[in-house]
Amino acid sequence: MALRHGDNLAQRLEWEPSPHAQDKMKRYEKFADEIAELIRSGVLAPGQKVPSVRHASRTYGVSASTVFQAYYLLEDRGLIVARARSGYFVREHARRDLAEPEIARHEAQTTEVDVSELVFSVLSSIKDPDTVPFGSAFPAPELFPLPRLARSMAQAVRDMDPRATVADMTPGSHALRRQIALRYMVNGTPLPVEELVVSNGALEALNLCLQVVTRPGDLVAIEAPAFYATLQVLERLKLKAVEIPVHPREGIDLDVLADSLERLPIRACWFMSNFQNPLGASMSEDKKRALAGLLAKHQVPMIEDDVYAELYFAQQAPKPVKAYDSEGLVMHCSSFSKSLAPGYRVGWVAGGRFHEQIARLKLMTSLSASVPAQAAIADYLQHGGYDRHLRKLRHSLESQQHAMLAAVARHLPDETRVTRPSGGYFLWLELPERIDALRLFQLALAQGISIAPGPIFSATRGFRHCLRLNHGHPWTTRSEKAMETLGRIIQSL
Ligand SMILES: Cc1ncc(COP(=O)(O)O)c(C=O)c1O
């Protein structure tokens, strides 16, 4: 059975208020988040005046200076603009409304996967640092607290007990796993430290999980479109994909999944419930609960890839499907690669009832994650101000999303459809059907602009007229020009 949390979890974690628990949001930040939520949910529409400082101060019972600070912050985040002598207004992001992509609903089909060559050729061509990185999978390095992390690394290595090399081998550093377990607890999904295995990034954790629950030839339910590494892992392990369509806002189609689980001997599911890559879709809490119920009914394990969970724009962290799994069927995988420390290669899995097998396979394949990297991240989580960094990162990503959406509206054809995720750093675009995204990829690359073409996200090389764009980089004149160039290339096709 899965290891479940006990009543005395805080005690077992030897919990004392750590700096990250104490790192409370300031009052004006909280107030700014409340207004941001009203804008996001459409209560305050583009162009509408936000409450005057005097009115807001009276209505919400905060001081005028708190309201001012909150409005400056919202201005910084690109959500509101000041107009001389008139007050603050919700920013008009686009000159026209951008329609949402339409993902055709279809019955799931079984497919052999053969996409690696295409993925490798696309990935190798977008590595050039001089290329405009719309096709990249990473956010800008300057958004991460790298100097502070380096201090944690130096400190941790100086203080490291030489015996840690053995003691911190798989399942991993206790100090780090304790910090990770604390974050699960604070976010409302408590689980014991003992359930966690530290891995070399999330990708290793995902690989281990899939290997534990499948044999070559098995069927695995995946998303359509899916993160391309998912397709490559299936190909490597000689597994067959059952592609489940994903709604651009609401996530996988549960009816199609339910039908597929009835009809086909599916051995495992691999899904993202928050800020799905590439669509940015997030499932509602009800949907996550229903998905956990389906898994329980069919006793099918699920690998949950949740690497973007910390990058939410709303006020609260979204929960994973793992939070609704009472049977230990969900293996929840994540990492610090997207939120804190790209390149450190520190990830983890909370493996539920498969925990022991995952730990053994990890030992057999790569023995351990890097001990100094684990120690550095544990030190940073304890002393570095992770939550403060995350708030800044989320604000940057959100304002960059607004800038990119506005540029899409300005420069791309009117028929372009685009997602507007509530977290992460990807937009998914559906272009007019006549546009071949692979051809667009080649032509854009020749102009020094990378994009991620739709077919790399599909076992059947579908999504031919779609692409994923990365807004994880500060928006500059160069980005604007690149979007204008993309628009021109698309018009020429
Ligand atoms: C959806 C998704 N899962 C997993 C990963 C890999 O994470 P890591 O770098 O921690 O191995 C990525 C990285 O691009 C990703 O986009």
Ligand as a Chemical Component Dictionary entry (heavy atoms), coordinates in Angstrom:
data_LIG
# 
_chem_comp.id                   LIG 
_chem_comp.type                 NON-POLYMER 
_chem_comp.pdbx_formal_charge   0 
_chem_comp.three_letter_code    LIG 
# 
loop_
_chem_comp_atom.comp_id 
_chem_comp_atom.atom_id 
_chem_comp_atom.alt_atom_id 
_chem_comp_atom.type_symbol 
_chem_comp_atom.charge 
_chem_comp_atom.model_Cartn_x 
_chem_comp_atom.model_Cartn_y 
_chem_comp_atom.model_Cartn_z 
_chem_comp_atom.pdbx_ordinal 
LIG C1 C1 C 0 6.473  18.503 -19.210 1  
LIG C2 C2 C 0 7.879  18.263 -18.814 2  
LIG N1 N1 N 0 8.192  17.223 -18.044 3  
LIG C3 C3 C 0 9.461  16.975 -17.670 4  
LIG C4 C4 C 0 10.477 17.765 -18.074 5  
LIG C5 C5 C 0 11.870 17.448 -17.664 6  
LIG O1 O1 O 0 12.157 17.981 -16.401 7  
LIG P1 P1 P 0 13.651 17.907 -15.827 8  
LIG O2 O2 O 0 14.460 18.932 -16.545 9  
LIG O3 O3 O 0 13.510 18.172 -14.371 10 
LIG O4 O4 O 0 14.152 16.521 -16.080 11 
LIG C6 C6 C 0 10.222 18.881 -18.906 12 
LIG C7 C7 C 0 11.299 19.734 -19.416 13 
LIG O5 O5 O 0 11.225 20.340 -20.458 14 
LIG C8 C8 C 0 8.874  19.128 -19.274 15 
LIG O6 O6 O 0 8.535  20.172 -20.057 16 
# 
loop_
_chem_comp_bond.comp_id 
_chem_comp_bond.atom_id_1 
_chem_comp_bond.atom_id_2 
_chem_comp_bond.value_order 
_chem_comp_bond.pdbx_ordinal 
LIG C1 C2 SING 1  
LIG C2 N1 SING 2  
LIG C2 C8 DOUB 3  
LIG N1 C3 DOUB 4  
LIG C3 C4 SING 5  
LIG C4 C5 SING 6  
LIG C4 C6 DOUB 7  
LIG C5 O1 SING 8  
LIG O1 P1 SING 9  
LIG P1 O2 DOUB 10 
LIG P1 O3 SING 11 
LIG P1 O4 SING 12 
LIG C6 C7 SING 13 
LIG C6 C8 SING 14 
LIG C7 O5 DOUB 15 
LIG C8 O6 SING 16 
# 
